[in-house]
């Protein structure tokens, strides 16, 4: 059977990262060339400077609670995207090494059945990618057209409250600044969510390796041939999967920590925002799309983290299903040793503070509701 191309499904993901300056194609790291200059221009001129203009503006509107809340929920997400992009560019070599690891012979599916359940998992990832893409594009579209729909563009209002070191009230500076904000926000959103979906894809690949190993263990015939070599091959595969998973864990420590903190804050702020704006207006749909994007983004991390826990927990049962009844005592001892080792489920846990699981997803929503209640009480007091 031909080797399985693990990167085929995420090719659009990688191409998008390359277009946003986050994926040097022919190197493991950034080098002094035209692509580096292109990446610096995209990241600093469009993304960092755009966030900086909104952050500076906070000092001018700090006493205006409504304006501050209008800026806060967008600014939190954009700051998160900048941090993700920075951390990703510093560690892109690790990601490329992880993808190269998947080409090893041990990581390849051995049967058509294994290939089928891998493709099923990849199809689900594609659907989640599409959902997140639509949520992000929906929010960006409504943000882009909101000043036009409510007529605030006549007062030279921008899609996002920001401070610029020049007067953008005249023509054509207003139109240029308007387009700049939309383009910058699009680049931030696209870069951020493609980093997220690539990390999720790596976790999916790790989960698929556990599925392959489980299927290999179930179909072992330990009563014929060289059973010790068969088991050692599976043990080696298990060690390589754990090493692969630990590399993912190390890479995403800061990204997930930033993501979950920002998700809880953003969900609380967007819930408050929905209580203060006109229902079914373009601003309402923008906030709703934004909340949906944050929810899907967080759900993907937790879902695939939960899948890793469940799939790694199946190993002990899988080896028990192998044909070992007539095996030697030595082989049976090896089986017991592996079962004991496999009892410990693999978990994705940033800095060992919390596990990525569905329980954590629920806790994030509860935390978001707490932030909403806090902001609501401050607003009532004001």
C-alpha positions in Angstrom: 0.0 0.0 0.0 1.3 3.5 -0.9 2.4 5.8 1.9 -0.4 8.0 3.4 0.1 11.7 2.8 -0.7 13.2 6.2 -0.2 16.8 5.0 -2.7 16.5 2.1 -5.7 17.6 4.2 -3.9 20.5 5.9 -2.3 21.8 2.6 -4.7 24.7 2.5 -3.8 25.5 6.1 -0.1 25.6 5.3 -0.7 27.7 2.1 -2.7 30.2 4.0 0.1 30.5 6.7 2.6 31.0 3.9 0.5 33.8 2.4 0.3 35.6 5.8 4.1 35.4 6.3 4.1 32.6 8.9 5.5 29.6 7.0 8.9 29.8 5.3 8.4 27.1 2.7 11.9 25.8 2.0 13.5 26.3 5.4 12.9 25.2 9.0 13.3 28.8 10.1 13.3 32.4 8.8 16.4 33.4 6.9 17.5 36.7 5.4 15.6 36.7 2.1 12.7 38.3 0.4 10.2 36.2 2.3 11.5 37.5 5.6 11.0 41.1 4.4 7.5 40.2 3.3 6.7 38.6 6.7 8.0 41.6 8.6 5.9 43.9 6.5 2.7 41.9 6.9 3.2 41.2 10.6 4.4 44.6 11.8 2.8 47.1 9.4 -0.6 45.5 9.3 -1.0 43.4 12.4 1.1 44.9 15.2 0.6 48.5 14.2 -3.2 48.0 13.9 -3.4 46.5 17.5 -1.1 49.3 18.7 -3.5 52.0 17.4 -6.4 50.4 19.2 -4.5 49.8 22.4 -3.3 53.5 22.5 -6.9 54.6 22.0 -7.9 52.9 25.3 -6.1 55.6 27.2 -8.3 58.2 25.5 -11.6 56.4 26.1 -10.9 54.9 29.5 -13.6 57.0 31.2 -16.2 56.1 28.6 -17.5 52.7 29.7 -19.5 52.0 26.6 -16.7 52.9 24.2 -14.2 50.9 26.3 -16.4 47.8 26.2 -16.9 48.3 22.4 -13.1 48.2 22.0 -12.2 45.6 24.6 -13.7 42.4 23.2 -12.1 43.0 19.8 -8.8 44.2 21.3 -8.4 41.1 23.5 -8.8 38.8 20.5 -6.4 40.8 18.4 -3.8 40.9 21.1 -4.2 37.1 21.5 -3.6 36.7 17.7 -0.4 38.8 17.8 0.9 36.7 20.7 0.1 33.5 18.9 1.7 34.7 15.7 4.8 35.8 17.5 5.1 32.5 19.4 4.4 30.5 16.2 7.1 32.2 14.2 9.6 31.6 17.0 8.8 27.8 17.0 7.8 27.1 13.4 10.8 24.7 13.2 9.2 22.4 15.8 6.0 22.2 13.8 7.9 21.3 10.6 9.8 18.6 12.5 6.5 17.2 13.8 5.1 17.0 10.3 8.3 15.4 9.0 8.0 12.8 11.8 4.7 11.6 10.3 6.5 10.3 7.2 8.3 7.6 9.3 7.4 4.1 8.5 6.0 3.4 12.0 3.5 6.2 11.6 2.0 4.9 8.3 -1.3 3.0 8.2 -0.8 -0.6 7.4 -4.2 -1.6 6.1 -7.1 -0.1 4.2 -9.2 -0.1 7.3 -6.7 2.1 9.2 -6.6 4.5 6.2 -10.4 4.7 6.3 -10.7 5.7 9.9 -7.9 8.3 9.5 -9.7 9.9 6.6 -12.9 10.0 8.6 -11.1 12.0 11.4 -9.5 14.3 8.8 -13.0 14.9 7.3 -14.2 16.1 10.7 -11.2 18.4 11.0 -12.1 19.9 7.6 -15.7 20.5 8.7 -14.5 22.3 11.9 -12.1 24.3 9.8 -14.9 25.4 7.5 -17.1 26.3 10.5 -14.4 28.5 12.0 -13.7 30.1 8.7 -17.4 31.0 8.2 -17.7 32.3 11.7 -14.6 34.5 11.3 -15.6 35.8 7.9 -19.1 36.5 9.1 -17.8 38.6 12.0 -15.3 40.4 9.7 -18.0 41.1 7.1 -20.4 42.7 9.6 -17.6 44.7 11.1 -16.6 46.0 7.7 -20.1 47.1 6.7 -21.4 48.3 10.0 -20.4 52.0 9.6 -21.9 52.0 6.1 -25.2 50.4 7.2 -25.8 52.7 10.2 -24.6 55.8 8.5 -21.7 56.5 10.9 -19.3 56.6 8.0 -20.7 60.1 7.3 -19.2 61.2 10.6 -15.9 59.5 9.6 -16.3 56.7 12.1 -14.0 53.7 11.5 -15.0 50.0 12.0 -12.8 49.9 15.1 -12.1 52.7 17.6 -8.4 53.6 17.2 -5.9 56.4 17.5 -3.8 57.4 14.5 -0.9 59.9 14.4 -2.7 61.8 11.6 -6.2 63.3 10.9 -8.1 60.7 9.0 -11.2 62.7 8.7 -10.6 63.9 5.1 -10.7 62.2 1.8 -8.9 60.0 0.8 -7.2 59.4 4.2 -10.5 58.2 5.7 -11.1 55.6 3.0 -7.4 54.4 3.1 -7.6 54.1 6.9 -10.9 52.3 6.7 -9.5 49.7 4.2 -6.3 49.4 6.3 -8.3 48.5 9.4 -10.4 45.8 7.6 -7.4 44.3 5.9 -5.3 44.3 9.1 -8.1 42.6 11.0 -8.6 40.0 8.3 -4.9 39.2 8.3 -4.9 38.8 12.1 -8.0 36.6 12.1 -6.7 34.4 9.2 -3.3 34.1 10.8 -4.6 33.3 14.2 -7.2 30.8 13.3 -4.9 29.0 10.9 -2.3 28.6 13.7 -5.2 27.2 15.9 -6.3 24.7 13.2 -2.8 23.5 12.5 -2.2 22.8 16.2 -5.6 21.0 16.3 -4.5 19.0 13.2 -1.3 17.9 15.0 -3.4 16.6 18.0 -5.7 14.8 15.5 -2.6 13.1 14.0 -1.5 12.0 17.4 -4.9 10.6 18.1 -4.8 8.7 14.8 -1.5 7.2 15.7 -3.1 5.8 18.9 -5.9 4.3 16.7 -3.3 2.7 14.3 -1.4 1.2 17.3 -4.7 -0.1 18.8 -5.6 -1.8 15.6 -2.1 -3.2 15.2 -2.2 -4.6 18.8 -5.7 -6.2 18.3 -4.5 -8.1 15.2 -1.2 -9.4 16.7 -0.8 -13.2 16.6 1.5 -13.8 19.5 1.4 -17.6 19.3 3.3 -17.8 16.0 6.5 -16.3 14.5 8.5 -14.0 16.7 6.0 -12.6 19.2 8.7 -10.6 21.2 9.7 -8.7 18.1 6.1 -8.0 17.3 5.5 -6.6 20.7 8.8 -4.6 20.7 7.7 -3.0 17.4 4.5 -1.9 19.1 6.3 -0.7 22.2 8.6 1.4 20.0 5.6 2.9 18.1 4.1 3.8 21.5 7.2 5.5 22.6 7.4 7.5 19.4 3.7 8.5 19.7 4.3 9.7 23.3 7.4 11.7 22.1 5.3 13.2 19.3 2.6 14.2 21.8 5.0 15.7 24.3 6.5 17.8 21.5 3.0 19.1 20.7 2.4 19.7 24.4 5.6 21.7 24.7 4.9 23.8 21.6 1.3 24.7 22.5 1.8 25.5 26.3 1.8 29.3 25.9 -0.6 29.4 23.0 -3.3 27.4 24.8 -2.8 29.4 28.0 -3.3 32.7 26.1 -6.2 31.2 24.1 -8.2 30.0 27.1 -7.7 33.2 29.1 -8.7 35.3 26.1 -11.7 33.0 25.3 -13.2 33.4 28.8 -12.7 37.2 28.7 -14.0 37.5 25.2 -17.1 35.4 25.8 -18.0 37.5 28.8 -17.5 40.7 26.9 -19.4 39.6 23.9 -22.4 38.5 26.1 -22.4 41.9 27.6 -22.2 43.5 24.2 -25.2 41.5 23.0 -27.3 43.0 25.9 -26.4 46.6 24.9 -26.9 46.7 21.1 -30.0 46.7 18.9 -31.2 43.1 18.3 -30.8 41.8 14.7 -28.7 44.8 13.6 -25.5 44.3 11.7 -23.6 45.0 14.9 -25.7 42.3 16.6 -24.9 39.7 13.9 -21.2 40.8 14.1 -21.0 40.1 17.8 -22.9 36.8 17.4 -20.5 35.6 14.7 -17.6 36.7 16.8 -19.0 34.7 19.8 -19.5 31.7 17.5 -15.9 31.9 16.2 -14.5 32.0 19.8 -16.7 29.1 20.8 -15.7 26.9 17.9 -12.0 27.9 18.3 -12.0 26.8 22.0 -14.2 23.7 21.3 -11.6 22.4 18.8 -8.8 22.5 21.3 -10.9 20.8 24.0 -12.5 18.2 21.7 -9.3 16.9 20.2 -7.6 17.0 23.6 -10.5 14.9 24.9 -10.1 12.5 22.0 -6.4 12.0 22.8 -7.4 11.1 26.4 -9.9 8.5 25.2 -7.8 7.0 22.4 -4.7 6.6 24.5 -6.8 4.9 27.1 -7.9 2.2 24.6 -4.3 0.7 24.3 -4.6 -1.5 27.4 -7.8 -3.1 26.1 -6.4 -3.4 22.6 -3.4 -5.5 23.6 -5.7 -7.7 25.7 -7.7 -8.5 22.5 -4.6 -9.8 20.7 -4.2 -13.6 20.3 -2.0 -14.3 23.3 -3.7 -17.3 25.0 -1.1 -19.8 23.8 1.9 -17.5 24.1 4.9 -18.2 26.3 5.1 -16.9 29.9 7.8 -14.3 28.8 5.5 -12.9 26.2 2.6 -12.7 28.7 4.8 -10.8 31.1 5.6 -8.3 28.3 1.9 -7.9 27.7 1.2 -7.2 31.4 4.1 -4.7 31.4 2.6 -2.9 28.4 -0.9 -2.9 29.9 0.4 -1.4 33.1 2.3 1.2 31.1 -0.7 2.0 29.0 -2.9 2.6 32.0 -1.8 6.2 32.1 -3.7 8.2 29.6 -2.0 10.8 27.5 -3.3 14.3 28.2 -2.6 17.7 26.7 -2.0 19.9 29.7 -0.5 23.4 29.3 2.1 23.8 32.1 0.1 21.0 34.0 -2.5 23.6 35.0 -5.5 22.0 33.3 -6.3 19.3 30.8 -7.8 20.0 27.4 -11.1 18.2 27.7 -14.8 18.8 27.3 -15.0 19.5 31.1 -12.5 22.3 30.6 -14.7 23.6 27.7 -17.7 23.9 30.1 -15.5 25.6 32.7 -14.4 28.2 30.2 -18.1 29.1 29.5 -18.8 29.3 33.2 -15.8 31.6 33.6 -17.0 33.7 30.7 -20.4 34.0 32.4 -18.7 35.2 35.6 -16.9 37.9 33.6 -20.2 38.9 32.0 -21.9 39.1 35.4 -18.9 41.3 36.7 -19.1 43.7 33.8 -22.9 43.9 34.0 -22.7 44.8 37.7 -20.1 47.5 37.0 -22.3 48.9 34.2 -25.4 49.0 36.5 -23.4 50.8 39.2 -22.3 53.4 36.7 
